[in-house]
Amino acid sequence: MIARFVHLRLHSEYSLSDSTVRIDELTAACVARGMPALALTDDSNLFALLKFFNVAEKAGLKPIAGADIWVQDSDEPQRLTLLVADAQGYRNLCQLISRAYAQGRQLDRPVLQRDWLEGHTAGLVALSGGLDGELAALLLAGRKDTAALQLRRWMRLFPDAFYVELSRCGRAQEELLCNAAAQLAAEANCPAIASNDVRFIDRDDFEAHEARVAIAQGYTLDDARRPRRYSPEQYLKSPEEMATLFADLPEALENTVDLAMRLNLSLHTGTYFLPEVPTRAGEDAGQRLARESRVGLEARLARLQAANALATTREAYVERLELEAGVIAQMGFPGYFLIVADFIGWAKRQNIPVGPGRGSGAGSLVAYALGITDLDPLRYGLLFERFLNPERVSMPDFDVDFCMERRDEVIRYVRESYGADKVAQIITYGTMAAKACVRDCGRVLGLPFLAVDSIAKLIPLRPLDVTLDDALGLSARSSKEPERVSNELRARYLNEDDEARPVLELALKLEGLARNAGKHAGGVVIAPTALTDFTALYVESKANSAVDLPVTQFDKDDVEAIGLVKFDFLGLRTLTILQWALEAINARRAAANVPAIDIELLPLDDAPSYQLFARGDTVAVFQFESAGMQRLLKDARPDRFEDLIALVSLYRPGPMELIPSFCARKHGRETIAYPDPRVEPILKETYGIMVYQEQVMQLSLIHI
């Protein structure tokens, strides 16, 4: 007979301190062990939920959403596991977890008050929390009558959706508790489920798991004071192993399968949810965009014409604008443009410095007309199709630079305008990187600091993404990129008597695990409804609720996949310095009755400025301040704005190889040759070298 069992309580690495389970390895192990479904119940969070759903569904597993939460009634907080049955349950769980972080922090633990659960249990199924739950505490204290009373309270709060959790992991008093809890459940006619409270995949992973827990708690493994709350049995047991373990309680096994069939959350991806933007009566967002774009373009053209700076005819500008506005409306993105124009316009009215625009968004004339960017795309041959293309539907993405000191004012404006419950920043996850992981492992194993330091320093500094596998020559890419390998470190690893070997073996198991949550430097999401309709929210322990936004529990990739729209609010100190300089200069000019400088209309053919660049005197000039760039400037000796654009584009890994040829061609030391006469108009400004994506796109249109 085939054993029937589903794991309904499991922590992954995204619990951040008590698990070594990686999502991809987890699903592979489940498939290998013949499991049809699996629940992920990380500690007080849904960080990994979408990643888990995606990987599990591809592997043919039914993913079940849930979380282990802490609930406080009157005494110490106790465990409760919540599993999601449907979309309403998902929203309720997101709201509960978000409230725990926002209002229930106790030290570094988010805690729910029991009465907060009232009215938020629909679509949720609760497990009693096993050894860490309220029922367990009462039963082990000999208070069976109180435990029975509390069980009835839980059953009323979760009608037909509360289960007593039974586990046999070999922990202290666990067998005694299992028998008492099974009897309590039977007397109350409450279903019980078998659980293994999983923290690692294989039994052999226990030592690495203990090391991870000890690292998080600040102990060494041999410290007698270290709490020992886990056992080697908390691995991903197969259904057959669980059937043997609970042979006397077969209904507890069968209940896991029956319950898994009840839990049917679907997470839909690929649809974008934009906030509503206000429009005039009888006007939709696309019509508003077209109207405001036309007005904005007329204002731009008037200024350009006054400065004799039109790149082409007015008709060409108008034709391009109408084309872009039509594509934007067709793709459903007018609201995105209008929202970005709104907060950029507000920032400018508050005299907050805003960058002129960068990235592919600078290719949009609509963005230029709306004031999102301050670069004329026709003047510089920038293509709108690089930013938005109907044949490749993806969200537009403007990278917007604000003054570092006043960026938060703009974010607060967005929060006040669109609703505090609809705006949040985006989470990031720190991982156990190679050097830091080696140092942690050495410390937890009790090695002296100098010994650990000598091992960690053998890991190459470059490239920045070097892993321990690379440094030891164990990865595929280390054979192709030998600079990643440290021969001395590899020799110490291969020497079984070297004290470095156990450190490195442990570090190989822990490297790359998620270890903390942080905040994305500039990402902000704006939802059309409460964010908890889409994701739970996380609040940093030291956050100031009056100033700091909560952050989504999904990272930037998962936020976009679930349909939320990301806006980048990047802080740039250079803008602050430019603003100070401009204010000082214009103050002097005002005192001398000289017209103020309009920074947008500065001439781009100022010879002394190019002489400064050619000398490499560019300390504090954005993107030209590094020593390497200063050397490049002395060789290239730029004398036109297009040269500066090309040098910034070339000065990065890969294209850097073309820099010597670019400089040689500019100064006549190398012949400029074109493979076809039709190529020359496209590559002429970069001396026959393909530098920009726009050039590649234009060349692709030439028919051979």
C-alpha positions as CSV (number, residue, x, y, z in Angstrom):
1,M,0.0,0.0,0.0
2,I,1.3,3.5,-0.9
3,A,1.9,5.7,2.1
4,R,-0.2,8.8,2.2
5,F,1.2,11.9,3.9
6,V,1.7,15.6,3.2
7,H,4.2,17.9,5.1
8,L,2.1,20.8,6.4
9,R,4.7,22.5,8.6
10,L,8.1,23.4,7.1
11,H,10.5,26.3,7.4
12,S,12.8,27.4,4.5
13,E,16.0,29.5,4.5
14,Y,13.6,32.5,4.3
15,S,12.8,32.0,8.0
16,L,16.3,33.7,8.2
17,S,17.6,31.8,11.3
18,D,16.3,28.3,11.8
19,S,16.4,26.4,8.5
20,T,18.8,25.4,5.8
21,V,16.1,24.4,3.3
22,R,16.6,25.9,-0.2
23,I,13.4,26.1,-2.3
24,D,14.8,24.4,-5.4
25,E,16.4,21.6,-3.4
26,L,13.2,21.1,-1.4
27,T,11.0,20.6,-4.4
28,A,13.5,18.2,-6.0
29,A,13.5,16.2,-2.7
30,C,9.7,16.1,-2.5
31,V,9.5,14.8,-6.1
32,A,12.1,12.1,-5.4
33,R,10.3,11.0,-2.2
34,G,6.9,10.7,-4.0
35,M,5.1,13.6,-2.3
36,P,2.1,15.1,-4.1
37,A,1.9,18.4,-2.2
38,L,3.8,20.5,0.3
39,A,3.2,23.5,2.6
40,L,5.7,26.3,3.2
41,T,5.1,27.9,6.7
42,D,8.1,30.2,7.3
43,D,8.5,32.1,10.5
44,S,6.1,35.1,10.5
45,N,6.6,35.8,6.8
46,L,5.6,35.0,3.2
47,F,9.0,36.1,1.8
48,A,9.5,33.0,-0.4
49,L,5.9,32.2,-1.2
50,L,5.9,33.1,-4.9
51,K,9.3,31.5,-5.5
52,F,8.0,28.4,-3.8
53,F,4.8,28.3,-5.9
54,N,6.6,28.8,-9.2
55,V,9.2,26.1,-8.5
56,A,6.7,23.6,-7.0
57,E,4.2,23.9,-9.8
58,K,6.9,23.4,-12.4
59,A,7.9,20.2,-10.5
60,G,4.4,18.9,-10.5
61,L,3.8,19.5,-6.8
62,K,0.8,21.2,-5.3
63,P,2.1,24.2,-3.3
64,I,0.3,25.2,-0.1
65,A,0.7,28.7,1.4
66,G,1.1,29.3,5.1
67,A,3.1,30.8,7.9
68,D,4.1,30.0,11.5
69,I,3.0,33.0,13.6
70,W,3.2,34.0,17.2
71,V,0.0,34.7,19.1
72,Q,-0.3,36.2,22.5
73,D,-3.4,36.0,24.7
74,S,-2.2,37.0,28.2
75,D,1.0,35.2,28.9
76,E,4.0,34.5,26.6
77,P,3.4,34.4,22.8
78,Q,2.7,30.9,21.5
79,R,3.0,29.3,18.1
80,L,0.1,28.9,15.7
81,T,0.4,27.7,12.1
82,L,-1.9,29.2,9.6
83,L,-2.6,27.6,6.2
84,V,-4.3,29.3,3.3
85,A,-7.4,27.7,1.7
86,D,-8.4,30.4,-0.8
87,A,-7.9,34.0,-2.0
88,Q,-9.8,35.4,1.0
89,G,-7.6,33.4,3.4
90,Y,-4.5,34.8,1.6
91,R,-5.7,38.4,2.1
92,N,-6.4,37.7,5.7
93,L,-3.0,36.1,6.3
94,C,-1.3,39.1,4.6
95,Q,-3.3,41.5,6.8
96,L,-2.5,39.6,10.0
97,I,1.3,39.2,9.3
98,S,1.5,42.9,8.3
99,R,-0.2,44.0,11.5
100,A,2.1,41.9,13.6
101,Y,5.1,43.7,12.1
102,A,3.5,47.1,12.3
103,Q,1.9,47.0,15.7
104,G,3.1,43.8,17.5
105,R,6.9,43.9,17.6
106,Q,8.2,42.4,20.8
107,L,12.0,42.7,20.7
108,D,12.7,41.3,17.2
109,R,9.6,39.1,17.0
110,P,6.3,40.1,15.3
111,V,3.4,39.0,17.6
112,L,-0.4,39.0,17.0
113,Q,-2.8,39.6,19.8
114,R,-5.4,36.9,19.9
115,D,-8.3,39.3,19.5
116,W,-6.7,40.5,16.2
117,L,-7.7,37.2,14.7
118,E,-11.4,37.9,15.2
119,G,-13.0,38.6,11.8
120,H,-9.8,37.5,9.9
121,T,-10.0,33.7,10.0
122,A,-12.1,33.1,6.9
123,G,-10.2,31.1,4.3
124,L,-7.6,30.0,6.9
125,V,-6.9,26.7,8.6
126,A,-5.0,26.7,11.9
127,L,-2.7,24.1,13.3
128,S,-2.1,24.1,17.1
129,G,1.6,24.9,16.9
130,G,3.0,21.5,18.1
131,L,5.6,21.6,20.8
132,D,5.6,25.5,20.7
133,G,1.8,26.0,20.8
134,E,-0.5,27.0,23.6
135,L,-2.0,23.6,24.0
136,A,1.4,22.0,24.4
137,A,2.4,24.4,27.1
138,L,-0.8,23.7,29.1
139,L,-0.7,19.9,28.7
140,L,3.0,19.8,29.7
141,A,2.1,21.9,32.8
142,G,-0.5,19.4,33.8
143,R,-3.4,21.8,33.0
144,K,-5.5,19.5,30.9
145,D,-8.8,21.1,31.7
146,T,-7.6,24.5,30.7
147,A,-6.1,23.0,27.6
148,A,-9.5,21.5,26.7
149,L,-11.2,24.9,27.3
150,Q,-8.6,26.7,25.1
151,L,-9.0,24.0,22.4
152,R,-12.8,24.7,22.2
153,R,-12.0,28.4,22.0
154,W,-9.7,27.8,19.0
155,M,-12.3,25.6,17.4
156,R,-14.9,28.3,17.6
157,L,-12.5,30.9,16.2
158,F,-11.7,28.5,13.3
159,P,-14.9,26.5,12.7
160,D,-14.2,23.2,11.0
161,A,-10.7,24.5,10.4
162,F,-8.6,23.8,13.5
163,Y,-6.3,20.8,13.8
164,V,-4.2,19.5,16.7
165,E,-0.6,19.1,15.5
166,L,1.2,15.9,16.6
167,S,4.9,15.4,16.1
168,R,7.5,12.8,17.1
169,C,10.9,14.3,16.5
170,G,12.7,13.0,19.6
171,R,12.7,16.3,21.5
172,A,12.3,16.5,25.2
173,Q,8.8,15.5,26.4
174,E,7.6,15.3,22.8
175,E,6.2,11.7,23.0
176,L,4.4,12.5,26.2
177,L,2.9,15.5,24.6
178,C,1.9,13.6,21.5
179,N,-0.1,11.1,23.4
180,A,-1.8,13.7,25.6
181,A,-2.6,15.9,22.6
182,A,-4.0,13.0,20.6
183,Q,-6.3,12.1,23.5
184,L,-7.3,15.8,23.9
185,A,-8.2,16.0,20.3
186,A,-10.2,12.8,20.4
187,E,-12.2,14.0,23.4
188,A,-13.0,17.3,21.8
189,N,-13.8,15.6,18.4
190,C,-11.1,17.8,16.8
191,P,-9.1,16.4,14.0
192,A,-5.3,15.8,14.5
193,I,-2.6,15.9,11.9
194,A,0.9,14.4,11.9
195,S,3.8,16.8,11.5
196,N,7.6,16.6,11.4
197,D,8.3,20.4,11.9
198,V,10.8,20.3,9.1
199,R,14.0,22.5,9.3
200,F,16.4,20.7,6.9
201,I,16.1,18.2,4.0
202,D,18.3,15.2,5.0
203,R,19.3,13.8,8.4
204,D,22.9,14.6,7.5
205,D,22.1,18.3,7.4
206,F,21.5,18.5,11.1
207,E,25.0,19.8,12.0
208,A,24.8,22.5,9.4
209,H,21.4,23.5,10.7
210,E,22.6,23.7,14.2
211,A,25.5,25.9,13.1
212,R,23.1,28.2,11.3
213,V,21.0,28.5,14.4
214,A,24.0,29.1,16.6
215,I,25.3,31.8,14.2
216,A,22.0,33.6,14.4
217,Q,22.0,33.3,18.2
218,G,25.6,34.3,18.7
219,Y,26.8,31.0,20.3
220,T,29.5,28.5,19.4
221,L,28.4,24.9,18.8
222,D,30.1,23.6,21.9
223,D,28.8,26.3,24.2
224,A,26.9,24.6,27.1
225,R,24.6,27.6,27.3
226,R,23.4,27.3,23.8
227,P,19.7,26.4,23.5
228,R,19.2,23.0,21.9
229,R,15.6,23.1,20.6
230,Y,16.0,20.9,17.5
231,S,16.7,17.3,16.8
232,P,18.3,15.3,14.0
233,E,14.8,13.9,13.2
234,Q,13.4,17.2,11.8
235,Y,14.3,16.4,8.2
236,L,12.0,16.0,5.2
237,K,10.9,12.4,6.0
238,S,9.3,10.4,3.2
239,P,5.6,9.4,3.5
240,E,6.8,5.8,4.3
241,E,8.9,7.0,7.2
242,M,6.0,9.1,8.5
243,A,3.7,6.1,8.2
244,T,6.1,4.0,10.3
245,L,6.4,6.8,12.9
246,F,2.7,7.2,13.2
247,A,1.6,3.6,12.7
248,D,-0.6,3.9,15.8
249,L,-2.3,7.1,14.5
250,P,-3.1,6.4,10.8
251,E,-5.9,9.0,10.8
252,A,-3.4,11.7,11.7
253,L,-1.5,10.9,8.5
254,E,-4.7,10.6,6.4
255,N,-5.9,14.0,7.7
256,T,-2.8,15.7,6.2
257,V,-3.8,14.5,2.7
258,D,-7.5,15.4,3.2
259,L,-6.5,18.9,4.5
260,A,-4.1,19.4,1.6
261,M,-7.0,18.8,-0.8
262,R,-8.9,21.6,0.9
263,L,-6.1,24.2,0.5
264,N,-6.4,25.6,-3.1
265,L,-4.8,29.0,-3.4
266,S,-3.8,30.1,-6.8
267,L,-1.4,33.0,-7.3
268,H,-1.9,34.6,-10.7
269,T,1.0,36.3,-12.5
270,G,1.5,38.2,-15.7
271,T,-1.3,40.8,-15.1
272,Y,-0.4,44.4,-14.1
273,F,-2.5,46.3,-11.6
274,L,-2.1,50.1,-12.0
275,P,-3.6,52.6,-9.6
276,E,-6.5,54.6,-11.0
277,V,-5.6,58.2,-12.1
278,P,-8.2,61.0,-12.1
279,T,-9.6,62.1,-15.4
280,R,-12.1,64.7,-16.7
281,A,-15.7,63.6,-17.3
282,G,-16.0,61.5,-20.4
283,E,-12.2,61.1,-20.7
284,D,-10.1,58.0,-20.1
285,A,-6.5,57.8,-19.0
286,G,-5.2,57.5,-22.6
287,Q,-7.1,60.6,-23.7
288,R,-5.8,62.5,-20.7
289,L,-2.2,61.4,-21.5
290,A,-2.6,62.5,-25.1
291,R,-4.0,65.9,-24.1
292,E,-1.4,66.7,-21.5
293,S,1.4,65.4,-23.8
294,R,0.3,67.8,-26.6
295,V,0.2,70.8,-24.2
296,G,3.6,69.8,-22.8
297,L,5.2,69.4,-26.2
298,E,4.1,72.8,-27.3
299,A,5.8,74.3,-24.3
300,R,8.9,72.3,-24.9
301,L,9.0,73.3,-28.6
302,A,8.6,77.0,-27.8
303,R,11.6,76.9,-25.6
304,L,13.7,74.9,-28.0
305,Q,12.7,77.2,-30.9
306,A,13.6,80.3,-28.8
307,A,17.0,78.8,-28.2
308,N,17.4,77.7,-31.8
309,A,17.7,74.1,-30.6
310,L,15.0,72.2,-32.6
311,A,16.4,68.9,-33.8
312,T,14.0,68.6,-36.7
313,T,10.7,70.1,-37.9
314,R,7.7,70.7,-35.6
315,E,5.7,68.2,-37.7
316,A,8.2,65.4,-37.0
317,Y,7.9,66.1,-33.2
318,V,4.1,66.0,-33.4
319,E,4.0,62.8,-35.5
320,R,6.4,61.1,-33.1
321,L,4.3,62.2,-30.1
322,E,1.0,60.9,-31.6
323,L,2.7,57.6,-32.4
324,E,4.0,57.1,-28.9
325,A,0.8,58.1,-27.2
326,G,-1.1,55.6,-29.3
327,V,1.3,52.8,-28.4
328,I,1.2,53.7,-24.7
329,A,-2.6,53.7,-24.8
330,Q,-2.7,50.4,-26.7
331,M,-0.4,48.7,-24.2
332,G,-2.5,50.0,-21.2
333,F,0.2,52.2,-19.7
334,P,-1.2,55.7,-19.7
335,G,-1.7,55.6,-15.9
336,Y,2.0,54.7,-15.4
337,F,3.2,57.8,-17.3
338,L,0.7,60.1,-15.6
339,I,1.7,58.9,-12.1
340,V,5.4,59.4,-12.8
341,A,4.7,62.8,-14.3
342,D,2.6,63.7,-11.2
343,F,5.3,63.0,-8.6
344,I,8.1,64.5,-10.7
345,G,6.1,67.6,-11.4
346,W,5.4,67.9,-7.7
347,A,9.1,67.6,-6.8
348,K,10.0,70.3,-9.3
349,R,7.4,72.6,-8.0
350,Q,8.9,72.1,-4.5
351,N,12.3,73.0,-5.9
352,I,13.6,69.4,-5.3
353,P,16.3,68.6,-7.8
354,V,15.3,65.9,-10.3
355,G,17.6,64.2,-12.7
356,P,17.1,64.8,-16.5
357,G,16.4,61.1,-17.1
358,R,18.5,58.0,-17.9
359,G,18.0,54.6,-19.2
360,S,15.8,53.6,-22.1
361,G,13.0,55.9,-20.8
362,A,14.9,58.9,-22.2
363,G,13.8,57.6,-25.6
364,S,10.2,58.7,-25.1
365,L,9.0,62.0,-26.5
366,V,5.9,61.7,-24.4
367,A,8.0,61.5,-21.3
368,Y,9.9,64.6,-22.4
369,A,6.6,66.4,-23.1
370,L,5.2,65.5,-19.7
371,G,8.4,66.6,-17.9
372,I,9.4,63.1,-16.8
373,T,12.7,63.5,-18.7
374,D,14.5,66.6,-19.8
375,L,16.3,65.1,-22.8
376,D,15.0,65.7,-26.3
377,P,15.1,62.1,-27.8
378,L,15.0,63.4,-31.4
379,R,18.1,65.5,-30.7
380,Y,20.1,62.4,-29.7
381,G,18.5,59.8,-31.9
382,L,16.9,57.8,-29.1
383,L,14.3,55.2,-30.0
384,F,11.0,54.8,-28.3
385,E,10.9,51.2,-29.3
386,R,13.8,50.4,-26.9
387,F,11.6,51.6,-24.1
388,L,8.2,50.2,-25.1
389,N,7.5,47.7,-27.8
390,P,4.0,46.2,-28.5
391,E,5.6,43.0,-29.6
392,R,7.4,42.5,-26.3
393,V,4.9,43.5,-23.5
394,S,6.7,44.5,-20.3
395,M,6.1,47.3,-17.8
396,P,7.8,50.6,-18.6
397,D,10.5,51.5,-16.0
398,F,11.7,55.0,-15.5
399,D,14.8,55.4,-13.3
400,V,14.2,58.7,-11.6
401,D,17.0,60.5,-9.7
402,F,16.1,62.8,-6.9
403,C,18.2,64.9,-4.6
404,M,19.6,62.6,-1.9
405,E,18.5,64.9,0.9
406,R,14.9,65.4,-0.2
407,R,14.0,62.1,-1.9
408,D,12.0,61.0,1.1
409,E,9.8,64.1,0.7
410,V,8.7,62.8,-2.7
411,I,8.0,59.4,-1.4
412,R,5.9,60.9,1.4
413,Y,4.0,62.9,-1.2
414,V,3.2,59.7,-3.1
415,R,2.1,58.0,0.1
416,E,-0.2,60.9,1.0
417,S,-1.6,61.1,-2.6
418,Y,-2.3,57.5,-3.3
419,G,-3.0,56.2,0.2
420,A,-0.7,55.0,3.0
421,D,-2.1,51.4,2.7
422,K,-1.3,51.4,-1.1
423,V,2.3,52.5,-1.1
424,A,5.4,50.6,0.2
425,Q,9.1,50.2,-0.5
426,I,10.5,46.8,-1.7
427,I,12.3,44.2,0.4
428,T,15.7,42.8,-0.3
429,Y,17.4,39.8,1.3
430,G,20.9,39.7,2.4
431,T,22.7,36.3,2.0
432,M,25.6,34.5,3.6
433,A,28.3,35.6,1.2
434,A,31.6,33.7,0.8
435,K,33.9,35.6,3.1
436,A,31.3,36.4,5.8
437,C,30.1,32.8,5.7
438,V,33.6,31.5,6.3
439,R,34.1,33.9,9.2
440,D,30.8,32.9,10.8
441,C,31.5,29.2,10.4
442,G,35.0,29.6,11.9
443,R,33.6,31.4,14.9
444,V,30.7,29.0,15.5
445,L,33.3,26.1,15.4
446,G,35.3,27.9,18.0
447,L,38.5,28.7,16.0
448,P,40.6,31.7,17.0
449,F,39.9,34.9,15.1
450,L,43.3,35.0,13.4
451,A,43.0,31.5,12.2
452,V,39.6,32.2,10.7
453,D,40.8,35.5,9.2
454,S,43.7,33.8,7.4
455,I,41.2,31.4,5.7
456,A,38.7,34.1,4.7
457,K,41.5,36.3,3.2
458,L,42.4,33.6,0.8
459,I,39.1,34.0,-1.1
460,P,39.7,36.3,-4.1
461,L,38.4,39.8,-4.0
462,R,37.6,39.8,-7.7
463,P,35.3,39.2,-9.4
464,L,32.7,40.5,-6.9
465,D,30.4,37.5,-7.4
466,V,33.0,34.9,-6.5
467,T,31.6,32.0,-4.5
468,L,33.3,29.5,-2.3
469,D,32.7,26.9,-4.9
470,D,34.6,29.1,-7.3
471,A,37.5,29.8,-4.9
472,L,37.9,26.1,-4.3
473,G,37.8,25.2,-8.0
474,L,34.6,23.2,-7.5
475,S,32.3,25.2,-9.8
476,A,31.9,24.8,-13.6
477,R,32.7,28.5,-14.2
478,S,36.0,28.3,-12.2
479,S,37.4,26.0,-14.9
480,K,36.6,28.7,-17.5
481,E,37.7,31.6,-15.3
482,P,40.8,30.5,-13.3
483,E,41.1,33.9,-11.7
484,R,38.3,32.8,-9.4
485,V,40.3,30.0,-7.9
486,S,42.6,30.4,-4.9
487,N,45.1,27.6,-5.2
488,E,46.3,28.0,-1.5
489,L,42.7,27.8,-0.3
490,R,42.1,24.8,-2.4
491,A,45.2,23.1,-1.0
492,R,44.1,23.7,2.5
493,Y,40.6,22.3,1.7
494,L,42.0,19.1,0.3
495,N,44.3,18.6,3.3
496,E,42.2,16.6,5.8
497,D,44.4,17.6,8.7
498,D,44.2,21.4,8.0
499,E,41.9,23.3,10.4
500,A,40.5,25.1,7.4
501,R,38.8,21.9,6.1
502,P,35.9,21.7,8.6
503,V,35.3,25.4,8.3
504,L,35.1,25.3,4.5
505,E,33.0,22.1,4.5
506,L,30.4,23.8,6.8
507,A,30.6,27.1,4.8
508,L,29.9,25.3,1.6
509,K,26.6,24.1,3.1
510,L,25.5,27.5,4.4
511,E,26.8,29.9,1.7
512,G,24.1,31.7,-0.1
513,L,21.4,31.2,2.4
514,A,19.2,34.2,3.2
515,R,20.2,35.7,6.5
516,N,18.4,39.1,6.8
517,A,15.8,41.4,5.3
518,G,16.5,44.9,4.2
519,K,15.1,47.7,1.9
520,H,15.6,48.3,-1.8
521,A,17.6,51.5,-2.4
522,G,14.9,53.1,-4.6
523,G,12.1,50.8,-5.4
524,V,8.5,51.9,-4.4
525,V,5.3,50.1,-5.4
526,I,1.9,51.8,-5.7
527,A,-1.1,49.5,-5.7
528,P,-4.7,50.2,-6.8
529,T,-6.1,48.7,-3.6
530,A,-4.6,47.9,-0.2
531,L,-1.2,46.3,-0.7
532,T,-2.2,43.4,1.6
533,D,-4.5,42.3,-1.3
534,F,-1.3,41.3,-3.0
535,T,1.5,40.8,-0.5
536,A,2.2,40.8,3.2
537,L,4.2,43.8,4.5
538,Y,7.4,43.8,6.6
539,V,8.5,46.6,8.9
540,E,12.1,46.8,10.0
541,S,12.6,46.6,13.8
542,K,14.1,50.1,14.0
543,A,11.7,51.7,11.6
544,N,10.0,55.0,12.4
545,S,6.4,54.6,11.4
546,A,6.0,58.4,11.0
547,V,8.8,58.5,8.4
548,D,9.6,55.0,7.1
549,L,7.4,53.1,4.7
550,P,6.7,49.4,5.2
551,V,8.3,47.1,2.7
552,T,6.7,44.4,0.6
553,Q,7.5,40.9,1.7
554,F,8.1,40.0,-2.0
555,D,11.3,41.2,-3.6
556,K,11.4,43.3,-6.8
557,D,11.1,40.3,-9.1
558,D,8.2,38.7,-7.2
559,V,6.5,42.1,-6.8
560,E,6.4,42.6,-10.6
561,A,5.4,39.0,-11.2
562,I,2.4,39.4,-8.9
563,G,1.3,42.4,-10.9
564,L,2.4,45.4,-8.7
565,V,4.0,48.3,-10.5
566,K,7.5,49.4,-9.4
567,F,8.7,53.0,-9.4
568,D,12.3,53.8,-8.9
569,F,13.1,56.8,-6.6
570,L,16.9,56.9,-6.6
571,G,18.8,59.3,-4.4
572,L,21.7,61.1,-6.1
573,R,24.0,63.5,-4.1
574,T,25.3,65.0,-7.3
575,L,21.9,66.6,-7.9
576,T,22.1,68.2,-4.5
577,I,25.5,69.7,-5.3
578,L,24.4,70.9,-8.7
579,Q,21.4,72.7,-7.1
580,W,23.7,74.4,-4.5
581,A,26.0,75.5,-7.2
582,L,23.2,76.8,-9.4
583,E,21.6,78.7,-6.6
584,A,24.9,80.3,-5.6
585,I,25.7,81.3,-9.2
586,N,22.2,82.8,-9.9
587,A,22.3,84.7,-6.6
588,R,25.5,86.4,-7.8
589,R,24.0,87.0,-11.3
590,A,20.9,88.5,-9.7
591,A,23.0,90.9,-7.6
592,A,24.7,92.0,-10.9
593,N,21.4,92.3,-12.7
594,V,22.4,89.5,-15.0
595,P,19.7,87.0,-16.2
596,A,19.7,83.7,-14.3
597,I,21.1,80.6,-15.9
598,D,18.7,78.0,-17.2
599,I,20.6,74.7,-16.7
600,E,18.5,73.0,-19.4
601,L,19.7,75.5,-22.1
602,L,23.4,75.5,-21.3
603,P,25.4,75.3,-24.6
604,L,26.9,71.9,-25.2
605,D,29.8,73.2,-27.3
606,D,31.7,75.1,-24.5
607,A,35.4,74.6,-25.4
608,P,36.8,75.2,-21.9
609,S,34.5,72.5,-20.5
610,Y,35.9,69.9,-22.9
611,Q,39.5,71.0,-22.1
612,L,38.7,70.2,-18.5
613,F,37.5,66.7,-19.5
614,A,40.5,66.2,-21.7
615,R,42.8,66.9,-18.7
616,G,40.9,64.4,-16.6
617,D,40.0,67.1,-14.1
618,T,36.7,65.4,-13.2
619,V,36.8,64.8,-9.5
620,A,33.1,64.9,-8.3
621,V,31.8,64.9,-11.9
622,F,29.1,62.2,-11.9
623,Q,30.2,59.0,-13.7
624,F,33.6,60.6,-14.6
625,E,35.1,60.8,-11.2
626,S,37.0,57.4,-11.0
627,A,40.7,57.1,-11.6
628,G,40.2,54.7,-14.5
629,M,37.7,57.1,-16.2
630,Q,40.1,60.0,-15.7
631,R,42.9,58.0,-17.5
632,L,40.4,57.2,-20.3
633,L,39.5,60.9,-20.7
634,K,43.2,61.9,-21.1
635,D,43.6,59.3,-23.9
636,A,40.2,60.0,-25.6
637,R,40.4,63.8,-25.3
638,P,36.7,64.4,-25.9
639,D,35.7,67.6,-27.7
640,R,32.0,67.1,-28.3
641,F,29.1,66.0,-26.2
642,E,28.6,62.8,-28.2
643,D,32.1,61.7,-27.1
644,L,31.1,62.0,-23.5
645,I,28.0,59.9,-24.1
646,A,30.0,57.2,-25.8
647,L,32.7,57.0,-23.1
648,V,30.2,56.5,-20.4
649,S,28.6,53.8,-22.4
650,L,31.9,52.0,-23.2
651,Y,33.3,52.2,-19.7
652,R,31.8,49.0,-18.4
653,P,32.8,45.3,-18.5
654,G,32.6,43.9,-22.1
655,P,32.4,47.2,-24.1
656,M,35.7,48.3,-22.4
657,E,37.6,46.2,-24.9
658,L,36.5,48.6,-27.6
659,I,37.9,51.7,-25.8
660,P,41.4,51.6,-27.4
661,S,39.9,51.3,-30.9
662,F,37.4,54.1,-30.2
663,C,40.2,56.5,-29.1
664,A,42.5,55.5,-31.9
665,R,39.8,56.1,-34.5
666,K,38.8,59.4,-33.0
667,H,42.4,60.7,-33.3
668,G,43.2,59.1,-36.7
669,R,45.5,56.4,-35.4
670,E,43.1,53.7,-36.8
671,T,41.2,53.6,-40.1
672,I,37.4,53.9,-39.8
673,A,35.8,51.3,-42.1
674,Y,32.2,50.5,-42.7
675,P,31.1,47.1,-44.0
676,D,28.3,48.7,-46.1
677,P,27.7,52.3,-47.1
678,R,24.2,52.2,-45.5
679,V,25.9,51.6,-42.1
680,E,27.8,54.8,-42.1
681,P,24.9,57.2,-41.1
682,I,24.2,55.0,-38.1
683,L,27.8,54.4,-36.8
684,K,29.4,57.7,-37.9
685,E,29.1,59.5,-34.5
686,T,30.9,56.6,-32.8
687,Y,33.6,56.2,-35.4
688,G,32.3,53.0,-36.9
689,I,31.9,51.1,-33.6
690,M,28.6,49.8,-32.4
691,V,28.2,51.3,-28.9
692,Y,24.4,51.7,-28.3
693,Q,21.5,49.4,-28.4
694,E,19.8,52.0,-30.7
695,Q,22.5,51.4,-33.3
696,V,22.0,47.6,-33.2
697,M,18.2,48.1,-33.6
698,Q,18.7,50.5,-36.6
699,L,21.2,48.1,-38.2
700,S,18.7,45.2,-37.9
701,L,16.4,47.1,-40.2
702,I,18.9,47.2,-43.1
703,H,17.9,44.5,-45.6
704,I,20.9,42.6,-47.1
